[in-house]
Amino acid sequence: MRIQLRRKEEIGHIREAGRILAACHREIAKVIEPGITTSEIDARVEKFLERNGAFPEQKGYKGFPYATCASVNEVVCHGFPDQRPLQSGDVVTIDMVVNKNGWLADSGWTYAVDQVSPEVRQLMKHTHEALFKGIEAARHGATLGDVGHAIERVAEREGYGIVKPLVGHGIGRAIHEPPDVPNYGNPGRGLKLKAGMVITIEPVFTLGPSGAVFWGDDGWTISSADGSVGVQYEHTIAITRGDAVILTD
């Protein structure tokens, strides 16, 4: 397993892709409302990226046919955009990888459609919290176990399930580079992080406590086994000798 340590200028290129990605998410947030379809969102994303000299890296990746992953309610990851109108009370996670001049950034975000239930709102709040707990733990000399443990503690405290097959990863020139970044772990265990590493941190929690999932017939769509709502938040970050730097905000 060869871990890439990025130079300052290379991290700057990833940051450029990340800024476009973050701006795209801000545009998505403006249009999330009952009646819009995830296909419409997908088309908007593709046009936005084109206007900004970028393109969706995952379109065509291992045959994936869309610019975004659009996962609604119990679909926790890799959902296909479709023509079903979103309804009040739904949550939808839009996840994308942006390519700008051959450098990649990755971020997923869960959006509430109008008014969601209090328990789903709390799930969103605490999954978002877990993302930032993981980012706080990610620094030079810390371990992947430290990062995973920081995320896992939030899920355990609130009684949520962790979707353990879904992990963060290295990123730069390719969508998935080593190392894998699990959302669970033991402090002080696992690979040590080094300044210059660029990784994603992406907790995926379910309202049900098991976190168990199954893959759909399309080979991509991942849904909670108990039918409970799933939520994901993801940033691409650079490891430094101080606090991690978020590249997708």
C-alpha positions in Angstrom: 0.0 0.0 0.0 1.7 3.2 -1.2 0.4 6.3 0.5 0.8 9.5 -1.5 2.1 12.5 0.3 1.1 15.6 -1.6 3.2 18.8 -2.0 1.7 22.1 -1.2 1.0 22.9 -4.8 -0.7 19.6 -5.4 -3.0 20.2 -2.4 -3.8 23.6 -3.9 -5.0 21.8 -7.1 -7.2 19.6 -5.0 -8.5 22.6 -3.1 -9.4 24.2 -6.5 -11.6 21.2 -7.3 -13.0 21.3 -3.7 -14.0 24.9 -4.0 -16.0 24.1 -7.1 -17.6 21.2 -5.4 -18.5 23.2 -2.3 -20.0 25.9 -4.6 -22.0 23.2 -6.3 -23.4 22.0 -3.0 -24.5 25.5 -2.1 -26.4 25.7 -5.4 -28.0 22.3 -4.6 -29.1 23.5 -1.2 -31.1 26.3 -2.9 -33.2 24.0 -5.0 -34.0 21.2 -2.5 -37.8 21.3 -2.1 -40.8 19.0 -2.5 -41.4 18.2 -6.2 -37.8 18.4 -7.5 -36.4 15.1 -8.7 -32.9 13.8 -8.2 -32.6 13.5 -12.0 -33.1 17.3 -12.2 -30.5 17.8 -9.5 -28.1 15.5 -11.3 -28.5 17.5 -14.5 -28.0 20.8 -12.7 -24.8 19.5 -11.2 -23.4 18.4 -14.5 -24.2 21.9 -16.1 -22.7 23.7 -13.1 -19.4 21.7 -13.3 -19.2 22.3 -17.0 -19.6 26.1 -16.5 -16.7 26.0 -14.0 -14.3 24.0 -16.2 -14.7 20.8 -14.3 -16.5 17.5 -14.7 -18.0 14.7 -12.6 -15.3 12.1 -12.1 -17.7 9.3 -11.1 -19.7 9.4 -14.3 -18.5 6.3 -16.1 -16.5 5.1 -13.1 -16.8 1.3 -13.2 -19.9 1.9 -15.3 -21.7 4.3 -12.9 -23.9 6.3 -15.2 -24.6 9.6 -13.4 -22.8 12.8 -12.3 -24.0 12.3 -8.7 -25.0 9.6 -6.3 -28.5 10.6 -5.0 -29.6 8.5 -2.0 -33.0 9.0 -0.6 -34.2 8.0 2.9 -33.3 4.3 3.5 -30.8 4.3 0.6 -27.6 5.2 2.4 -25.2 5.4 -0.5 -24.7 5.2 -4.3 -28.3 5.8 -5.2 -29.2 6.4 -8.8 -30.9 9.7 -9.7 -34.4 9.1 -10.9 -37.7 10.8 -11.8 -39.5 10.4 -8.5 -40.4 13.8 -7.0 -38.9 14.4 -3.5 -41.5 14.8 -0.8 -41.7 16.8 2.4 -40.1 14.7 5.1 -37.5 13.0 2.8 -33.8 13.3 3.2 -31.5 13.1 0.2 -27.7 12.7 0.2 -26.0 14.1 -2.9 -22.4 12.8 -3.2 -20.0 13.7 -6.0 -16.4 13.7 -7.1 -15.2 16.8 -9.0 -12.3 16.6 -11.5 -10.6 19.9 -12.2 -7.5 19.6 -14.4 -7.0 16.0 -13.3 -7.2 16.6 -9.6 -10.1 15.3 -7.6 -12.2 16.3 -4.6 -15.1 14.4 -3.0 -17.9 15.5 -0.8 -21.4 14.2 0.1 -24.1 16.0 2.0 -27.5 15.1 3.3 -30.3 17.6 2.8 -33.7 17.7 4.5 -36.7 18.2 2.1 -38.9 20.7 3.8 -39.8 19.5 7.3 -38.3 16.2 8.5 -39.2 14.3 11.7 -37.4 15.4 14.9 -35.6 12.0 15.1 -34.3 12.4 11.6 -33.2 16.0 12.3 -31.2 14.7 15.3 -29.7 12.0 13.1 -28.5 14.6 10.7 -27.2 16.8 13.5 -25.2 14.1 15.1 -23.8 12.6 11.9 -22.6 16.1 11.0 -21.1 16.3 14.4 -19.3 13.0 13.9 -17.8 14.3 10.7 -16.1 17.1 12.5 -15.1 15.0 15.4 -13.3 12.8 12.9 -11.7 15.8 11.2 -10.5 17.1 14.6 -8.8 13.8 15.3 -7.1 13.7 11.9 -3.6 15.2 12.3 0.0 14.3 11.8 1.0 11.5 14.2 -2.5 10.4 15.0 -3.8 7.0 13.7 -6.7 5.9 11.6 -8.0 4.3 14.8 -8.1 7.7 16.5 -10.2 9.1 13.7 -12.6 6.1 13.6 -12.9 6.1 17.3 -13.9 9.8 17.4 -16.7 9.1 14.9 -17.8 5.8 16.5 -18.2 7.5 19.9 -20.9 9.8 18.6 -22.9 6.9 17.1 -22.6 4.9 20.2 -23.6 7.8 22.4 -26.8 8.4 20.3 -27.6 4.7 19.6 -27.2 5.0 15.8 -25.9 2.3 13.5 -22.6 2.8 11.6 -22.5 1.5 8.1 -19.2 -0.2 8.4 -18.7 -1.3 4.8 -18.6 2.3 3.7 -15.3 4.1 4.5 -13.4 7.2 3.7 -10.3 6.9 1.5 -7.3 8.7 0.0 -7.9 10.9 -3.0 -5.9 13.0 -5.4 -5.5 11.7 -9.0 -7.8 8.8 -8.5 -11.2 8.5 -6.8 -10.1 5.8 -4.4 -6.5 5.8 -3.2 -5.1 4.2 -0.1 -5.6 4.3 2.8 -9.2 3.3 3.7 -10.5 5.4 6.5 -13.1 3.5 8.6 -15.7 5.2 10.7 -14.9 3.0 13.7 -11.7 2.0 15.5 -9.5 1.8 18.5 -7.4 4.8 19.7 -3.7 4.4 18.8 -4.3 1.6 16.4 -3.9 1.5 12.6 -1.9 3.5 10.1 -0.3 6.7 11.4 -1.3 9.8 9.5 1.4 12.0 8.0 1.4 15.6 6.9 0.7 15.8 3.2 -1.9 13.0 3.1 -5.2 13.9 1.5 -8.2 11.8 2.6 -11.9 11.8 2.8 -13.8 11.4 6.1 -17.4 10.3 5.6 -19.5 8.9 8.4 -22.7 7.1 7.4 -25.1 6.5 10.2 -28.5 4.9 10.2 -31.4 5.6 12.6 -31.6 1.9 13.3 -28.9 0.6 15.6 -27.4 -2.2 13.5 -26.0 -0.2 10.5 -26.5 -3.4 8.4 -27.1 -2.8 4.7 -27.8 -4.7 1.5 -26.8 -4.1 -2.1 -29.5 -3.6 -4.7 -29.8 -5.5 -8.0 -28.1 -2.7 -9.9 -24.9 -3.5 -8.1 -24.6 0.0 -6.7 -27.5 1.1 -4.5 -26.9 0.4 -0.8 -29.9 0.5 1.5 -30.3 0.0 5.3 -31.3 -3.6 6.0 -34.0 -2.5 8.5 -35.4 0.2 6.3 -34.4 3.1 8.6 -33.1 6.4 7.3 -29.4 6.8 6.5 -27.4 10.0 6.6 -23.9 10.9 5.3 -21.6 13.9 5.5 -18.3 13.9 3.8 -15.3 16.3 3.4 -12.0 15.9 1.7 -9.2 17.1 4.0 -5.4 17.5 4.0 -3.4 16.3 7.0 -1.0 18.9 8.4 1.2 19.1 11.6 -1.6 21.2 13.1 -5.3 21.0 12.4 -6.5 19.3 9.3 -7.5 21.6 6.4 -10.9 21.1 4.8 -10.6 21.2 1.1 -14.3 21.0 0.2 -15.8 24.0 2.1 
